Amino acid sequence: MVDQPSSKPIATNPIPDLNTVAFAVEGPAYSSESETHVAYRPQSLYLVGTDGVIAAVLTPDDPQYHAIRAELARLNRLTSLADGQVLLPGFSDLHLHAPQWAQAGAALDEPLERWLGRYTFPTEARFADLAYADRAHRHLVQATLARGTTSVLYYDTIDRAAAVNLAHVCTELGQRGFIGKVVMDDPESNPEYYREDTATALAETERFINEVREFAPDSGLDAAPPIVQPVITPRFIPSCTDAALEGLGELALRYHCFTQSHCSESDWEHHTVFDRYGRSDTEALDMFGLLTDRTVMHHCVYLSESDADLFARRGAAVAHCPLSNAYFANAVAPVRRYRRQGVTVGLGTDISGGYDPSVHAMVRLAAIVSRNLESGVDASREAAERGGVADALVTLDRAFYLATVGGTEALGVRAGRLEAGYAWDVQLIDVHAPGNDLPIFENDEDPAITFQKIMNLSTPANIRAVWVQGRLAHGTLA
Ligand SMILES: [Zn+2]
C-alpha cells in the first residue's frame, strides 16, 4: 500500500475535444499501481468519452485543469465527489453459476455428489421455464452490480434459450457478461432429465454463439468490447464425453471464442480425470483444444508446476474461488505460486459452491485462506510440521489486484485501472453512506488505513454508484 500520493507520473492522453466527452468525475481514487501496491490518488479529473473509455486523467497541477473543469461544469457534464466518496475500479467475478443463485446459501453441508444430484441439477433444470429464468437472472445481475461487480463470467444452464435470456438481461441492465450455455452429455454421469445428447449439445452451443454475437457485435475496440460474449462451457470433464469435448474444442477454434470449465477443483475431480486419460486435467483440457489465451479455468487447486507452466504458455487464466474451495476443494489453491509462474489469476464467487455474491468478500477471503495456507492449520503439530507453504500470503493489495487487473486481463477487457485508455468500469464508494459499518471517525485518516477498512468492512450500503463502459448501471450520483 502506498500511503502517500503516488509520485509516479500518471499516464494521460492528450486533452480530447470536449465534444467527445460524455461526462467527467472529479475526486480521489484507489487503483493498483503494481501487483503489490494499491496507489491512492488524492483528487483528479477523469474525462470519460462517449465510447465509455477514459479519455484523459488530469491532476490539479496540470495547467489546463481549472479551465477544463470550468468548461465541463458549464456544459453540465461534471460530477464532483462529496467528502468521503472515492472511486475504485469495478470488480470482475470470474466464476458464477447464474441458476444456482436460486439456491445460494443452501445445502453447503452436503457432499458434492448429493449437492449436485439432490439440489443443484433440479435447480438448474427449472430454468427451462423462461419466465422463472428471467426473474432469477434479473435479481442476480442487480445484486452483483450493487456489490460493485462490473464483469462476470457466467455459467448458465444446458438450456440455450435460458442462456440467451441471461445475455439479454446483462445487456439491458448494463453488466459485462461472458455467458456459457453448459454442456453435459455423458449418460453415465448426468441425470436423464438434465442432459443433452452429444450432437444436440454441440449444435445448441454453435447456435448460442451465433445468437449472442448477432445482437452484440464486436466493435473491434479493445477498451469497448461487446457488452456480452458467448463462452464455450463444458461443465467439467467428468460430465462430458470425449466427442463433446473434441467438438467444443473445434468450435472454440472456429469461432475464436472464450472457453471455461472446472479444472482440478477437488481430489475427486483431479483423480477422476487422471484415471480416465492418464494425464492431468490441465493436459486433458489442452488436448481437446480448450486451453487457449481466451480461457478461464475455475478453481485449479491442484495444478502441478508443469500444469501451471502450460497455463502460462497458453495464456489461460485461473479463477480463484476461496469460499467455494473451503466447502468443496479439500485444499487451498497456491495462488502466489501460479503468479510466480506467470499465470493470470482473478477471483470468483462460484455461486453457489460459495454462498456470497460479493467480490469484496472474495478479496477478504483470498487474504484469509492464504494465511492458513502459509501457516498450515493443524494445531496439534509443531509449527515446522504444520504443512505450511512458504511465500503463499495474498495481502489485501494483492487480492485487490486479482479482483481488478487480474480479472479484466483474464477476460481480455481493457479495464480494471483508472487510467486513460481503460474502460470506465468503476464503483463509487461512500465511506459515510447511511447505514454503513465503516468505523471512520477522523476527517484526515491515512488513506492507506481507509483503504484497508473499505476492503475489510464495506457493505453494499457503501457502494453508491456503479458504471460499466461509462453507463451508470447501479445507484445514483445525487
Ligand atoms: Zn463452479
Residues whose N, C-alpha, C, O or C-beta is under 5 A from the ligand:
A	BS01	ZN	D350
